[in-house]
Amino acid sequence: MGCDIHLVLEQRDADLGWVGIDTFAGHESSYGRGYNSPAARSRNYKLFAALAGVRGDGPTPRGIPEDASTTTRLLVKELGSDGHSHSWLPLIDAAREWNVERYTAEKLRDGYQEKFPESFWFGIDSEMDLSKYRVVFWFDN
């Protein structure tokens, strides 16, 4: 049985708090962001381990943030007990994990990942205030 990643890309709004601006489950992104590339679509267990110790050694999952977006809360509830290893990272840290060459299923040699990992993986302009974004994720199997 395979393990898939589910995630919500959240943006902090001064008035609304954290707002889900994109979702990704298994192989589908609602807006076709970069993490839906062939490198991310595979069941990349090295990446899963690096993010939350799933299918390998790695950090202990942090859980769902107390201030998670409504979108995140609904998707977590929808998956119910089939979801596990809930965690989150600031966007810059998540992009760094996705960008580590040894975790990608294919090698992109043009240097774009190294120069603009946030843009490549999550569709966020690198000149934006990246502290306003985070990635909340969990897994199923």
C-alpha positions as CSV (number, residue, x, y, z in Angstrom):
1,M,0.0,0.0,0.0
2,G,1.4,3.4,-1.0
3,C,1.6,6.6,1.1
4,D,0.5,9.9,-0.4
5,I,1.1,13.5,0.9
6,H,-1.7,16.0,1.3
7,L,-1.0,19.7,1.9
8,V,-2.5,23.1,2.1
9,L,-0.5,26.2,1.2
10,E,-1.5,28.9,3.6
11,Q,-1.0,32.7,3.5
12,R,-1.3,34.9,6.6
13,D,-3.8,37.7,6.2
14,A,-3.7,40.6,8.7
15,D,-7.4,40.5,9.2
16,L,-8.4,36.9,8.5
17,G,-5.4,35.0,10.0
18,W,-4.2,32.0,8.0
19,V,-6.1,31.4,4.7
20,G,-5.7,28.3,2.5
21,I,-4.7,29.4,-1.0
22,D,-4.0,26.1,-2.6
23,T,-4.4,22.4,-1.8
24,F,-2.6,19.3,-3.0
25,A,-3.7,15.7,-2.4
26,G,-1.9,12.7,-3.8
27,H,-1.3,13.7,-7.4
28,E,-3.6,16.7,-7.8
29,S,-3.2,20.4,-7.1
30,S,-6.1,22.8,-7.3
31,Y,-4.1,25.3,-9.2
32,G,-1.3,23.2,-10.9
33,R,1.5,24.6,-8.7
34,G,5.1,23.4,-9.1
35,Y,4.8,20.7,-6.5
36,N,2.5,18.9,-8.9
37,S,5.5,18.4,-11.2
38,P,6.7,14.8,-12.0
39,A,9.4,15.2,-9.3
40,A,6.8,15.8,-6.6
41,R,4.0,13.6,-7.9
42,S,5.9,10.4,-7.1
43,R,5.6,8.8,-3.8
44,N,8.9,10.3,-2.7
45,Y,9.6,8.5,0.6
46,K,12.9,10.3,1.1
47,L,11.1,13.6,1.0
48,F,8.3,12.2,3.3
49,A,10.9,11.1,5.8
50,A,12.7,14.4,5.7
51,L,9.4,16.3,6.3
52,A,7.9,14.2,9.1
53,G,9.7,10.9,9.6
54,V,7.2,9.1,7.4
55,R,8.6,5.9,5.8
56,G,12.1,6.7,7.1
57,D,14.1,8.6,9.7
58,G,13.2,12.2,10.2
59,P,11.7,14.8,12.5
60,T,8.8,14.2,14.7
61,P,5.6,15.6,13.1
62,R,4.6,19.0,14.7
63,G,0.8,18.4,14.4
64,I,-1.8,20.8,12.9
65,P,-1.1,24.4,13.9
66,E,-3.7,25.7,16.4
67,D,-4.4,28.6,14.1
68,A,-4.7,26.5,10.9
69,S,-6.9,27.8,8.1
70,T,-10.5,26.6,7.7
71,T,-9.5,24.8,4.5
72,T,-6.8,22.9,6.4
73,R,-9.2,21.9,9.2
74,L,-11.9,20.8,6.8
75,L,-9.5,18.6,4.8
76,V,-8.0,17.1,7.9
77,K,-11.4,16.3,9.2
78,E,-12.5,14.9,5.8
79,L,-9.6,12.4,5.7
80,G,-10.2,11.5,9.4
81,S,-8.3,8.6,10.9
82,D,-6.8,7.7,7.5
83,G,-4.6,10.9,7.9
84,H,-1.5,10.7,10.0
85,S,1.8,12.5,10.7
86,H,0.3,16.0,10.5
87,S,2.9,18.7,10.5
88,W,3.8,22.1,9.0
89,L,6.7,24.2,7.9
90,P,7.3,27.8,7.0
91,L,7.3,28.1,3.2
92,I,11.0,28.7,2.9
93,D,11.8,25.6,4.9
94,A,9.4,23.5,3.0
95,A,10.8,24.7,-0.3
96,R,14.3,23.9,0.9
97,E,13.3,20.3,1.6
98,W,11.6,19.9,-1.8
99,N,14.6,21.4,-3.4
100,V,17.3,19.1,-2.0
101,E,18.4,17.2,-5.1
102,R,18.7,13.8,-3.4
103,Y,15.0,13.9,-2.6
104,T,13.7,14.7,-6.2
105,A,12.7,11.9,-8.5
106,E,14.2,13.7,-11.5
107,K,17.2,16.0,-11.9
108,L,16.5,19.5,-13.2
109,R,19.8,20.8,-14.3
110,D,19.0,24.4,-15.3
111,G,19.6,25.8,-11.8
112,Y,16.1,27.2,-11.5
113,Q,15.4,25.3,-8.2
114,E,18.5,26.7,-6.6
115,K,17.7,30.3,-7.6
116,F,14.0,30.3,-7.1
117,P,12.8,27.3,-5.1
118,E,9.7,29.0,-3.7
119,S,8.6,29.9,-7.2
120,F,9.3,26.5,-8.6
121,W,7.7,24.3,-5.9
122,F,4.9,26.5,-4.6
123,G,4.1,29.1,-7.2
124,I,5.0,32.0,-4.9
125,D,7.2,34.9,-6.2
126,S,10.5,34.9,-4.4
127,E,10.3,38.6,-3.9
128,M,7.1,38.3,-1.9
129,D,7.3,38.4,1.9
130,L,7.8,34.6,2.4
131,S,7.2,34.8,6.1
132,K,3.5,35.2,5.3
133,Y,3.3,31.6,3.9
134,R,3.5,28.1,5.3
135,V,2.8,24.6,4.2
136,V,0.6,22.3,6.4
137,F,0.8,18.7,5.4
138,W,-0.1,15.1,6.4
139,F,-0.1,11.7,4.9
140,D,-2.3,8.7,4.2
141,N,-1.7,5.0,3.3
